[in-house]
Amino acid sequence: MTEKLRKKLITALKIIVSAVLIYFIFTKIELKDVLQTLKKGDPLYLFLALLFFVLSKVLSAFRTNLYFHQIGAKISQLSNLKLYLLGMFYNLFLPGGIGGDAYKGFVIQKEYQPGTKKVVSSLLLDRLSGMLLLFVYACVLALLSKNEFFQSFYWLILMAIPLSVVAFWFINKAFFTTTLPVFWKSVGFSAFVQLAQLVCVLFILKSLSVELDQIEYLFVFLVSSIVSVIPLTIGGIGSREVTFLYGAKWLGLDESTSIGISFTFFLITALTSLFGIIHHFKKPKLESVD
């Protein structure tokens, strides 16, 4: 099997998985109920949600550049932002054939030649750093929640927070010594990235007039964000919604509202990512800094 055919098959499989998951969701809930929920959206709160989502992506790009600079790829922040936006576009609209991370890695290696292993490691750590904070914030929200589902695991959840951070530090120290000096800076950026996304979802909740169980909805969002990183679907479509669906069932939340939140977040993601098409037709020229 050629590499080109393999990529096409992977893309086709992701499309099929996404379609099956979306179909499955709407066998469990009524589409009209979800649409009714979305119709209640307040434009002002949705605009604020969009702003905080964009902020989260800008901060995420800064975090990525920390790793690039550490491995010797001294790309400017503006060039990196353009490259990051193009990567978002590729991740969502051109999946399988050329993923956003793969493209960024290719460009950085071609331009600065820090070594393929270092580039791959920096991109992997960038993702893992984000997932660490998703996990930490999910644990914090679980501790703050009054839902009975979390009460039996209170001390386990509490212990999981410092243990996860320490474990991630040791992984960095053992396998990624080149980027270890920026460990705490990357964690700090990740904290602000995920906080901005939580505020984004909080405004989505406000736009849909959801006043009850906000902590639980935010918790489900964080779990869905972790699940959506697994490359089984197109841009996380389907996997995020299924997580919202079952999260709502386990925590006693409204299922139509949960799916409405998920779809709204996806639309904001898609709208932002679409602007990357500008750099698809005119590839950004990378500028360096001293």
C-alpha positions in Angstrom: 0.0 0.0 0.0 1.4 3.4 -1.0 1.7 6.3 1.5 -0.8 8.3 -0.6 -3.4 5.5 -0.6 -2.9 5.0 3.1 -3.6 8.6 3.9 -6.7 8.6 1.7 -8.0 5.5 3.5 -7.3 7.1 6.9 -9.2 10.2 5.8 -12.1 8.1 4.6 -12.2 6.2 7.8 -12.3 9.4 9.9 -15.2 10.7 7.8 -17.1 7.5 8.3 -16.5 7.5 12.0 -17.6 11.1 12.3 -20.7 10.4 10.3 -21.6 7.3 12.3 -21.1 9.2 15.6 -23.3 12.1 14.5 -26.0 9.7 13.3 -25.8 7.8 16.6 -26.2 11.1 18.6 -29.4 12.0 16.7 -30.9 8.5 17.3 -30.6 9.4 21.0 -31.9 12.9 21.0 -34.3 15.0 18.8 -32.6 17.3 16.3 -35.4 19.8 16.7 -34.6 20.1 20.4 -31.0 20.9 19.7 -32.0 23.5 17.1 -34.5 25.0 19.5 -31.6 25.3 22.0 -29.3 27.0 19.5 -32.0 29.4 18.5 -31.9 30.9 22.0 -28.3 32.0 21.5 -27.6 35.6 22.5 -25.4 37.2 19.8 -23.4 39.4 22.3 -22.4 36.4 24.5 -21.6 34.4 21.3 -19.3 37.2 20.2 -17.6 37.3 23.6 -17.2 33.5 23.3 -15.5 33.9 19.9 -13.1 36.6 21.3 -12.0 34.3 24.2 -11.6 31.4 21.8 -9.4 33.5 19.6 -7.4 34.6 22.7 -6.9 30.9 23.6 -5.5 30.1 20.2 -3.1 33.1 20.3 -1.8 32.0 23.7 -1.5 28.4 22.4 0.6 29.7 19.5 2.8 31.5 21.9 3.3 28.3 23.9 4.2 26.4 20.7 6.8 29.1 19.9 8.4 28.5 23.3 9.2 25.0 22.2 10.3 26.1 18.7 12.7 28.7 20.1 14.1 26.1 22.6 15.1 23.7 19.8 16.7 26.6 17.8 13.9 27.6 15.4 13.8 31.3 16.2 10.6 32.1 14.3 8.9 35.5 15.1 5.6 35.5 17.0 3.7 37.0 14.0 5.1 34.4 11.6 4.3 31.7 14.1 0.7 33.0 14.5 0.2 32.8 10.7 1.6 29.3 10.6 -0.5 28.2 13.6 -3.7 29.6 11.9 -2.8 27.7 8.7 -2.3 24.6 10.9 -5.8 25.0 12.3 -7.3 25.3 8.8 -5.5 22.1 7.7 -6.6 20.2 10.9 -10.2 21.0 10.3 -10.7 21.3 6.6 -8.0 19.2 5.1 -7.7 16.3 7.4 -5.8 13.1 6.8 -3.8 14.2 3.8 -1.9 17.0 5.7 -2.6 17.6 9.3 -1.9 20.9 10.9 0.9 19.6 13.2 2.5 17.7 10.4 2.6 20.7 8.2 4.0 23.0 11.0 6.7 20.4 11.7 7.6 20.1 8.0 7.9 23.9 7.6 10.0 24.3 10.8 12.3 21.5 9.8 12.7 22.8 6.3 13.4 26.3 7.3 15.5 25.9 10.5 16.6 22.2 10.4 16.7 21.6 14.1 16.3 17.9 13.5 13.1 15.9 12.9 13.2 14.3 16.3 13.4 17.6 18.1 10.5 19.1 16.0 8.3 16.1 16.6 9.1 16.1 20.3 8.3 19.8 20.6 4.9 19.4 18.9 4.1 16.4 21.0 5.0 18.2 24.2 2.9 21.2 23.1 -0.1 18.9 22.9 0.6 17.0 26.1 1.1 20.3 28.0 -2.4 21.4 26.9 -3.9 18.0 27.9 -2.2 18.2 31.3 -4.1 21.4 32.1 -7.3 20.1 30.7 -7.0 17.2 33.2 -6.0 19.5 36.0 -8.9 21.9 35.4 -11.3 19.0 35.1 -10.2 17.7 38.5 -10.6 21.2 40.0 -14.2 21.4 38.6 -15.0 17.9 39.8 -13.9 19.0 43.3 -16.1 22.1 43.1 -19.1 20.2 41.9 -21.8 19.2 44.2 -22.8 16.3 41.9 -23.0 13.0 43.7 -21.1 11.3 40.9 -17.8 12.9 42.1 -18.3 12.6 45.9 -17.0 9.0 46.1 -13.8 10.0 44.3 -13.0 13.3 46.1 -9.6 12.3 47.6 -8.6 10.4 44.6 -9.3 13.4 42.4 -7.5 15.7 44.8 -4.4 13.6 44.8 -4.5 13.3 41.0 -3.7 17.0 40.5 -0.2 17.2 41.9 0.6 13.6 40.8 -0.2 14.4 37.2 2.0 17.5 37.2 4.9 15.7 38.9 4.6 12.7 36.5 4.6 15.1 33.5 7.7 16.8 34.8 9.6 13.5 35.3 8.6 12.5 31.7 10.1 15.8 30.4 13.2 15.3 32.5 13.7 11.7 31.4 12.9 12.0 27.7 12.9 15.6 26.6 15.9 17.3 28.2 16.2 19.8 25.4 12.9 21.5 26.2 13.0 21.0 30.0 14.0 24.6 30.6 10.7 25.9 29.3 8.6 23.3 31.2 7.0 25.7 33.7 6.6 28.5 31.2 4.7 26.1 28.9 2.5 24.9 31.8 1.8 28.6 32.6 0.7 29.2 29.0 -1.4 26.1 29.0 -3.1 27.3 32.2 -4.1 30.5 30.4 -5.0 28.7 27.2 -7.5 26.4 28.9 -8.8 29.1 31.2 -9.6 31.2 28.1 -11.5 28.3 26.6 -13.4 27.8 29.8 -14.5 31.4 29.7 -15.4 30.9 26.0 -17.7 28.0 27.0 -19.0 29.9 30.0 -20.2 32.7 27.5 -21.7 30.0 25.3 -23.7 28.8 28.4 -24.7 32.4 29.0 -25.8 32.8 25.4 -28.0 29.7 25.7 -29.4 31.0 29.1 -28.0 28.0 31.0 -27.8 29.1 34.6 -27.9 25.7 36.4 -25.1 23.1 36.5 -22.5 25.3 34.9 -19.6 23.6 36.6 -20.8 20.2 35.4 -21.2 21.5 31.8 -17.7 22.9 31.9 -16.3 19.6 33.3 -17.9 17.7 30.4 -16.4 20.2 27.9 -12.9 19.6 29.3 -13.3 15.8 29.1 -14.6 16.2 25.5 -11.6 18.3 24.7 -9.3 15.5 25.8 -11.3 12.9 23.9 -11.3 15.0 20.7 -7.5 15.0 20.6 -7.6 11.3 19.7 -7.4 11.3 15.9 -10.4 9.1 15.1 -12.7 11.7 13.6 -12.5 14.8 11.4 -11.5 17.7 13.7 -13.0 15.9 16.7 -16.5 16.1 15.1 -18.7 13.3 16.6 -16.3 12.3 19.4 -16.9 15.6 21.3 -20.6 15.4 20.8 -20.8 11.7 22.0 -18.8 12.8 25.1 -21.2 15.6 25.8 -24.1 13.2 25.3 -22.9 10.6 27.8 -21.5 13.2 30.1 -25.0 14.7 30.3 -26.5 11.2 31.0 -24.0 10.5 33.8 -24.3 13.9 35.5 -28.0 14.4 35.0 -27.7 17.3 32.6 -30.0 18.3 29.7 -28.8 16.3 26.7 -30.1 18.7 24.0 -28.4 21.6 25.8 -25.2 19.6 26.0 -25.2 18.9 22.3 -26.1 22.5 21.6 -23.0 23.7 23.6 -20.8 21.2 21.7 -22.1 22.3 18.2 -21.8 26.0 19.1 -18.2 25.5 20.2 -17.5 23.6 17.0 -19.0 26.4 14.9 -16.7 28.9 16.6 -13.7 26.7 16.0 -14.6 26.3 12.4 -15.2 30.0 11.8 -11.8 30.8 13.3 -10.0 28.0 11.5 -11.5 29.1 8.2 -9.5 32.3 8.2 -6.4 30.1 7.8 -7.4 29.7 4.1 -5.8 33.1 3.5 -2.4 31.5 4.2 -3.2 28.4 2.3 -3.2 30.3 -1.0 -0.3 32.6 0.0 2.0 30.6 2.3 3.3 32.8 5.1 7.0 33.8 4.8 8.7 32.9 8.0 10.6 35.7 9.7 13.2 35.0 12.4 14.2 36.9 15.5 17.6 37.1 17.2 
